[in-house]
Amino acid sequence: MHRDSNVKSAADDGIKMQKKCETMIIIKMEPRHILDVAKLEAEIFSVPWSQQAFAGALEMDQAFFYVAQEADAVVGYCGVSLAADEAEITNIATAPGRRRRNIAKRLLQKAMDEAHERGAQRMFLEVRSLNKPAIGLYQKTGFQTVGIRKKYYRHPQDDALVMMYRYADII
Ligand SMILES: CC(C)(COP(=O)(O)OP(=O)(O)OC[C@H]1O[C@@H](n2cnc3c(N)ncnc32)[C@H](O)[C@@H]1OP(=O)(O)O)[C@@H](O)C(=O)NCCC(=O)NCCS
């Protein structure tokens, strides 16, 4: 992610929830979700995307978002930007109280599938080197570290890992 994706709260990250997400659905993000997504974003990141930023991205042909919804509440979201045959994860987060229930994994899988259907051969992302939950998610999904951007993030300072997923049918 190009922005400073400092994570404010990950207090419940270590809690392994027994209950999986029976009632959770993954759907394409629509304008009606912007307020809830921006609220979650502000809760989770120190330099959050604004409502306007999400609204602008939603209008772009080369960007798309999915949300995870449970009983009408948005509990996660994932955004992708496409450029030629490459895709980039621009946003991904799960509500603090809903973590370790495969929500991000399912969001990411949907996003990866659509990016591939729309021509992506590789998917990239940037992640703080100290963000173990996110790195764990990406590794589990098949991303590999392909570079490091030293001191890329501020508040607090951290390196960015550049991770890449290569779709299997690439020659
Ligand atoms: C990273 C984040 C999106 C993961 O969301 P989640 O819904 O809890 O993730 P999932 O339940 O789908 O986890 C899938 C896999 O990711 C890995 N993972 C997730 N949380 C982890 C943690 N705290 N520690 C280690 N591995 C973790 C595990 O391999 C997990 O599989 P498992 O539960 O079978 O072991 C969530 O912690 C979050 O919102 N963090 C703050 C925002 C953020 O950092 N976004 C990424 C910015 S680059």
The ligand as a MOL file (V3000), in Angstrom:
LIG
                    3D

  0  0  0     0  0            999 V3000
M  V30 BEGIN CTAB
M  V30 COUNTS 48 50 0 0 0
M  V30 BEGIN ATOM
M  V30 1 C -4.2120 -8.2550 8.6710 0
M  V30 2 C -5.7280 -8.4230 8.8800 0
M  V30 3 C -6.4410 -7.7780 7.6970 0
M  V30 4 C -6.0530 -9.9130 8.9390 0
M  V30 5 O -7.4810 -10.0240 9.0190 0
M  V30 6 P -8.2140 -11.3230 9.5860 0
M  V30 7 O -9.6110 -11.2850 9.0680 0
M  V30 8 O -8.0320 -11.4060 11.0440 0
M  V30 9 O -7.3880 -12.4880 8.8870 0
M  V30 10 P -7.8850 -13.9930 8.6140 0
M  V30 11 O -8.7140 -14.4820 9.7340 0
M  V30 12 O -8.4610 -14.0470 7.2450 0
M  V30 13 O -6.4940 -14.7540 8.6660 0
M  V30 14 C -6.0180 -15.5130 7.5660 0
M  V30 15 C -4.6110 -15.9470 7.8970 0
M  V30 16 O -3.7510 -14.8020 8.0540 0
M  V30 17 C -2.7750 -15.0840 9.0890 0
M  V30 18 N -2.9900 -14.2250 10.2630 0
M  V30 19 C -4.0760 -13.4450 10.5040 0
M  V30 20 N -3.9130 -12.8000 11.6850 0
M  V30 21 C -2.7170 -13.1870 12.1790 0
M  V30 22 C -2.0160 -12.8840 13.3660 0
M  V30 23 N -2.4920 -12.0310 14.2900 0
M  V30 24 N -0.7940 -13.4450 13.5470 0
M  V30 25 C -0.2840 -14.3030 12.6380 0
M  V30 26 N -0.9280 -14.6620 11.4910 0
M  V30 27 C -2.1190 -14.0950 11.2700 0
M  V30 28 C -2.9930 -16.5390 9.4890 0
M  V30 29 O -2.2170 -17.3470 8.6120 0
M  V30 30 C -4.4800 -16.6930 9.2160 0
M  V30 31 O -4.8710 -18.0410 9.0460 0
M  V30 32 P -5.2640 -18.9160 10.3600 0
M  V30 33 O -6.2480 -18.1120 11.1640 0
M  V30 34 O -5.8620 -20.1520 9.7590 0
M  V30 35 O -3.9950 -19.1480 11.0890 0
M  V30 36 C -6.1990 -7.7780 10.2130 0
M  V30 37 O -5.3340 -8.1950 11.2380 0
M  V30 38 C -6.2720 -6.2760 10.1820 0
M  V30 39 O -7.2910 -5.6910 9.8020 0
M  V30 40 N -5.1780 -5.6090 10.5960 0
M  V30 41 C -5.1460 -4.1360 10.6080 0
M  V30 42 C -5.1350 -3.5730 9.2000 0
M  V30 43 C -3.9000 -4.0160 8.4460 0
M  V30 44 O -2.8130 -4.1850 8.9770 0
M  V30 45 N -4.0860 -4.1970 7.1170 0
M  V30 46 C -3.0080 -4.6180 6.2470 0
M  V30 47 C -2.2320 -3.4320 5.8270 0
M  V30 48 S -0.8900 -3.9060 4.6860 0
M  V30 END ATOM
M  V30 BEGIN BOND
M  V30 1 1 1 2
M  V30 2 1 2 3
M  V30 3 1 2 4
M  V30 4 1 2 36
M  V30 5 1 4 5
M  V30 6 1 5 6
M  V30 7 2 6 7
M  V30 8 1 6 8
M  V30 9 1 6 9
M  V30 10 1 9 10
M  V30 11 2 10 11
M  V30 12 1 10 12
M  V30 13 1 10 13
M  V30 14 1 13 14
M  V30 15 1 14 15
M  V30 16 1 15 16
M  V30 17 1 15 30
M  V30 18 1 16 17
M  V30 19 1 17 18
M  V30 20 1 17 28
M  V30 21 1 18 19
M  V30 22 1 18 27
M  V30 23 2 19 20
M  V30 24 1 20 21
M  V30 25 1 21 22
M  V30 26 2 21 27
M  V30 27 1 22 23
M  V30 28 2 22 24
M  V30 29 1 24 25
M  V30 30 2 25 26
M  V30 31 1 26 27
M  V30 32 1 28 29
M  V30 33 1 28 30
M  V30 34 1 30 31
M  V30 35 1 31 32
M  V30 36 2 32 33
M  V30 37 1 32 34
M  V30 38 1 32 35
M  V30 39 1 36 37
M  V30 40 1 36 38
M  V30 41 2 38 39
M  V30 42 1 38 40
M  V30 43 1 40 41
M  V30 44 1 41 42
M  V30 45 1 42 43
M  V30 46 2 43 44
M  V30 47 1 43 45
M  V30 48 1 45 46
M  V30 49 1 46 47
M  V30 50 1 47 48
M  V30 END BOND
M  V30 END CTAB
M  END
